[in-house]
């Protein structure tokens, strides 16, 4: 038994309570998170509790308290000093994606929203496995740096209006420890633990409003729409309980977003969107998320699509990249080697599996298997057709990119069943935005 500010409890008793489908008290939850963060609860005990939560769940009150306890384990940022030119409070809004393939949306989205006078503190992460990381993409820009102090974040939000950077170690340190444990104990899928992990960091970040992009499909963490919906509803409730105006979109991740999956090639595609072009699905989701973020921040009648076309969003992008040491006009790294995958038959491309493309990009060097691995800036997959397109046998479907050509064979293995081509006349129904949850 260990003493703490929350009282004295026995970890085994807490495990038994949840194992037997009981409800943990607020005091038990506070003690558990505090004691585990301090090392007073052993990893094997927390692993047992996580498994009990996976199997038996938590109610809304428990999840809210668990999230609050994780927030309380570290610092909480405060953006209340940000001001508009007229001296009024500058509202903050943020977006979080549960991760997918080709998901470069944060890059054009943050400067686009900042055009309308709303501050966007986008604290982002790195890729692991088949899902790409925002910071990995941006680090392909020469000179750009991900790590900023809190003072630098505040100054950039005041001056530029948008920042994309790494989250500091002081935000929800309990989550970092819990996430590492879940990753090696088969409890990553527990919705209460996923929701509290995401929302503890986002709430601690201090944003006034939040839009969640919850991906569902083969390339997403959540393959099943019902579970994705449950996760979205849980996170929206957590945000609202914490006073953060929160909404969620369920979006399709059966097919990669855009025509690129990698790092530098996704930056290139993002710049195309900021220049008023780019793939239709990337533009559609960027604009819709911008509308939701602006609405949550109280901005009405904004036209994000116009701000992409007239160059205003590009202006903010250039200033944002420059403020973090990057050169927005510099040439991006290119892979030294390429290998083309050709269409095997005539017809209509009806399926391009996101997971397969993501795994291929990862195997080419665009992603990492362990957190300490490095990534290749130029590696990835460039797609030449998306579902609905008519293709001819022998036409290029994808170009594989890497600095190390011995990676091509395993990338091709990942893509063996990625493509389905049907007779002409077949046109797949592609619904990008599945639902809105508020």
C-alpha positions, 0 to 999 in steps of 0.5 A: 500500500502506498500513500499519496495525496489522493489517499491510500490504495492497493493496486491489486484491489483496484485491478480486482474491482475492474476485473469484476466489472466494478466502477473505479472511484475518482480517488482510485483513478487519481491515485492509480495514474499518479502512482504509476507515473511515479513508479509506485505501481509496477508495469505488470500491475498496470498491464493487468488493469489495462487488460481489465479495462479492455475486457470490461470497459469504463463508464463516461465518468470513469473515462473523464476522470482517467483523462483528467488525471493524465492531464494533471500529471503534467503541465497545461498550456494557456493561450489566453494571452493571444490577441487579435489586432483589435485587442480581443481574445484570439480564439484557438482551434485544433485538429486531430486525426487518428492516422491513415495513409497519405494523410497530409491534411494538417499541412495545408489545413493549419495555415488555411484556418489561420487565414481567418484570424484563428490560432492553430496550435497543432502539436503533432507526432511522428509516424509508426508502422504504416501510418505517416507522421506529420513531423516526419513529412515536414522535416523533409523541408530543409532547415525546418525544426519540430522542437519549439519552446512554449515561448516560441509557440506562443510568439509564432501563434501571435505573429503567424497564427499557426504552428505545427510542432512536436508536443513537449515532454511536459504534456501528459507524461502519464500518457507517454508511459501508459502508451508504451505499456499498452503497445507491448501488452495487447491493450492498444485497442481499448477504446477508453484508453485510446480516447483518454490518450488522445484527449489528455494531450489535446486538452492539456495543449490548451486549445479552445476547440477541437475537430477530430478526424476519426478514420475508418477502413483498411488503412486506419487504426479502426477498421470497423465503423461501429468501433470508430463511431464509439471512439469518436463519440467517447472523445467528443464527450471527453472534450465537452466534459473538459470545456473544449468545443469538440466535434468529430468527422468519420472519414473513409480510409479504405483508399489512401488520401491523395496520390502520394504516401511518404514524406517529401512527396506529401509535402509537395502535394500539400503545396499543390493544394495550397496553390489552388490545385491538388487531388480532389479528395485532399482538397475536399477534406481540407476544406471541410475540416477547416469549415468545422474548425472555424465554426467551432471557434465562432467564425461564420461565413468563412470561405476556406476554398477561396483562401486556397485558390487566391493564395492567402493560405500559401502566404501563411504556409510560407511564413509558418515554415520560415518561422521554424527555420525552414526554406519554403522555396527549397528543393525537396529531397528526392529518392535515388531509386524508383520502380514502376508498378504497371496495371495488369489489365484493362478496366476500371480501378475499383480498389486501391487498398490503403493498408497495402500502400501504407505498408509498401511506403513503410517498407520503402523507408518512409516509415519506421518499425520502432520509435528510434528508427530514422526515415528516408525523406524521399521514400514512398509511393506515388499513385497515378490512378485512384478508384474510379479511373479507367486504366489500360494494361501496361500503364503505370499504376504506382511508382515506388521510391527509395534510396535503397533498391533492395527494399523494392521486393518487399514493397511489391509483396505488400502490393500483391493484392492491393489493386482490383480492376473490374470491367469497364462500366464499373464505378465504385462509390467513394464516400469520403466523409461518412458522418459528423458527430457532435 
